[in-house]
């Protein structure tokens, strides 16, 4: 899953550069990253994904239902508090599917955070129950190709342009 996230992030980064910040609608970045994550999960887990109720994307694997969300500073998914969201945070999967024959499975969140400069960071798998984080799995906790490193977004440093003063001007600065 961490490999899928890395690939999704790379696809996101290459595509986001094509749209200037002033041309991005509200939610564009989150929607684009979510779409790239869906694309990569479909590639890496071709038989385990589905869209549930309200077109919520889910991955069912190894006895878990996995949802994809941006995480807050407490490693909880960022959601608008609805009855459905509250039910999910209490491990009730009924709001996810319309099926009458669904199987009750634990719900995990695969999420990420945005750091102080707006870069996507800290991908992790989170188990939440009774609205509390019970455990977390990071890329460091699993054996994967350690050459996978999220590219750092380089920030251009502003260089001031200094005007030359008049000859003989004794002002400094």
C-alpha positions, 0 to 999 in steps of 0.5 A: 500500500505504501508503494501505491501511495508513493506512485500516487504521490508521484503522479499527483506531483507531476500533474499538479505542476500543470495547474497554476495555484491561482487556477485551482478550485477549492478542493482541487489538490485533495481531489487530485491526490484522492483520484491518483490514490484510487488509480494506484490502488486499482493497479496494485489491488485489482480485485480488492477495491470497490466503490461503496455507498455515496461512491466512497472508495474502499479497499478490502484486503486481509480481512480489513476495509481500508478507507483513504483520508487526509489525517489531522494532527492527532492521526484521525481522519479529517471528516465533517461529523455526520452520523455515517462518519461517527458510525465508521469511527466506532467500527460500524461498516454498515454505512459504507455499503448498500449490500444486505450480505456485507461482511463485518470487517475492521475499518482502517484508514490509510492517510497522510498529513500536510506539513507546515509548508503544505507538503504531503507527508507521513503516510500511515495506516491507522486503526480507530475505534470509539473515536480513538487511535488504537494503533498506527503502521508506518512505512518504517514498520513494514518491510518494503523497498527502502529505496522508496523515499517521497520526493521533497518539494523544493522551495525557491528561495527569494533573492532580494534585488539590491539597487546600487546607490549613487557614487559617494553615497555613504549609506549602508544597507 
